[in-house]
Each structure stands twice: as structure tokens, then as C-alpha cells.
Amino acid sequence: MKVKFASRLEAIEWIANYVEDEGQFEVLREQLNFNHIYNGYFFLQLEDSIAEVVMLDNKKKAS
């Protein structure tokens, strides 16, 4: 599903209401920025599920 927006503010508000967590917000915000830079207008291309940003801490903590 492709969702088009008239402005960045409209898009950010839509994203904030659509997502479940901060990770999903970041993914869609970055997609919005990328699409605007390379295509000249604000849109999102949505799939069935939203990708998320996950941070893994591989540092072992000293006991």
C-alpha cells in the first residue's frame, strides 16, 4: 500500500498514529526522508508488517 502526504508534518502525524513503538516510527520516518530526497514528494510504501530497529548489546558485563 502506498500512502502519499501533502507535507512532512502530515506524514509524521500519520506515522505517529499508525505505529506501535519507537522502532517502527524510526523505520517509517527514514523511509519518508529517503522517498522525499530521491522522488521529490512525501510517501510511504507499506507492507503487511513494519520492519523494526533492534539494538543488540553484545558487550559482556563484568560480574
C-alpha positions as YAML, in Angstrom:
chain: A
units: angstrom
residues:
- id: 1
  name: MET
  ca: [0.00, 0.00, 0.00]
- id: 2
  name: LYS
  ca: [1.36, 3.41, -0.98]
- id: 3
  name: VAL
  ca: [0.40, 6.37, 1.22]
- id: 4
  name: LYS
  ca: [1.04, 9.91, -0.09]
- id: 5
  name: PHE
  ca: [1.20, 13.06, 2.02]
- id: 6
  name: ALA
  ca: [0.92, 16.78, 1.24]
- id: 7
  name: SER
  ca: [3.61, 17.75, 3.77]
- id: 8
  name: ARG
  ca: [6.22, 16.35, 6.12]
- id: 9
  name: LEU
  ca: [4.13, 17.37, 9.15]
- id: 10
  name: GLU
  ca: [1.10, 15.47, 7.84]
- id: 11
  name: ALA
  ca: [3.28, 12.41, 7.24]
- id: 12
  name: ILE
  ca: [4.90, 12.50, 10.71]
- id: 13
  name: GLU
  ca: [1.50, 12.83, 12.38]
- id: 14
  name: TRP
  ca: [0.17, 9.88, 10.36]
- id: 15
  name: ILE
  ca: [3.21, 7.77, 11.25]
- id: 16
  name: ALA
  ca: [2.87, 8.61, 14.96]
- id: 17
  name: ASN
  ca: [-0.77, 7.47, 14.92]
- id: 18
  name: TYR
  ca: [-0.05, 4.35, 12.85]
- id: 19
  name: VAL
  ca: [2.94, 2.72, 14.59]
- id: 20
  name: GLU
  ca: [3.07, 0.70, 17.78]
- id: 21
  name: ASP
  ca: [6.54, 1.65, 19.05]
- id: 22
  name: GLU
  ca: [9.54, 3.91, 18.57]
- id: 23
  name: GLY
  ca: [11.41, 1.39, 16.41]
- id: 24
  name: GLN
  ca: [8.63, 1.32, 13.83]
- id: 25
  name: PHE
  ca: [8.43, 5.13, 13.94]
- id: 26
  name: GLU
  ca: [12.14, 5.43, 13.12]
- id: 27
  name: VAL
  ca: [11.91, 2.98, 10.21]
- id: 28
  name: LEU
  ca: [8.98, 4.79, 8.61]
- id: 29
  name: ARG
  ca: [10.48, 8.23, 9.24]
- id: 30
  name: GLU
  ca: [13.69, 7.18, 7.49]
- id: 31
  name: GLN
  ca: [11.71, 5.73, 4.58]
- id: 32
  name: LEU
  ca: [9.78, 9.01, 4.34]
- id: 33
  name: ASN
  ca: [13.03, 11.02, 4.26]
- id: 34
  name: PHE
  ca: [14.58, 8.72, 1.64]
- id: 35
  name: ASN
  ca: [11.49, 8.87, -0.58]
- id: 36
  name: HIS
  ca: [11.37, 12.66, -0.39]
- id: 37
  name: ILE
  ca: [15.06, 13.07, -1.20]
- id: 38
  name: TYR
  ca: [15.02, 10.71, -4.19]
- id: 39
  name: ASN
  ca: [11.50, 11.24, -5.54]
- id: 40
  name: GLY
  ca: [10.65, 14.80, -4.51]
- id: 41
  name: TYR
  ca: [7.45, 14.08, -2.61]
- id: 42
  name: PHE
  ca: [6.37, 12.54, 0.67]
- id: 43
  name: PHE
  ca: [5.11, 8.96, 0.57]
- id: 44
  name: LEU
  ca: [5.46, 5.60, 2.30]
- id: 45
  name: GLN
  ca: [5.39, 2.17, 0.71]
- id: 46
  name: LEU
  ca: [3.89, -0.11, 3.38]
- id: 47
  name: GLU
  ca: [3.97, -3.88, 3.53]
- id: 48
  name: ASP
  ca: [1.91, -6.20, 5.73]
- id: 49
  name: SER
  ca: [4.33, -5.77, 8.63]
- id: 50
  name: ILE
  ca: [6.60, -2.88, 9.54]
- id: 51
  name: ALA
  ca: [10.30, -3.53, 9.96]
- id: 52
  name: GLU
  ca: [11.78, -2.50, 13.29]
- id: 53
  name: VAL
  ca: [15.10, -1.20, 14.51]
- id: 54
  name: VAL
  ca: [16.61, -3.55, 17.04]
- id: 55
  name: MET
  ca: [19.74, -2.85, 19.03]
- id: 56
  name: LEU
  ca: [21.70, -5.77, 20.35]
- id: 57
  name: ASP
  ca: [24.19, -5.23, 23.15]
- id: 58
  name: ASN
  ca: [26.97, -7.77, 22.64]
- id: 59
  name: LYS
  ca: [29.13, -6.33, 25.40]
- id: 60
  name: LYS
  ca: [29.56, -8.72, 28.28]
- id: 61
  name: LYS
  ca: [29.11, -7.12, 31.65]
- id: 62
  name: ALA
  ca: [31.69, -7.83, 34.32]
- id: 63
  name: SER
  ca: [30.31, -9.58, 37.37]
...
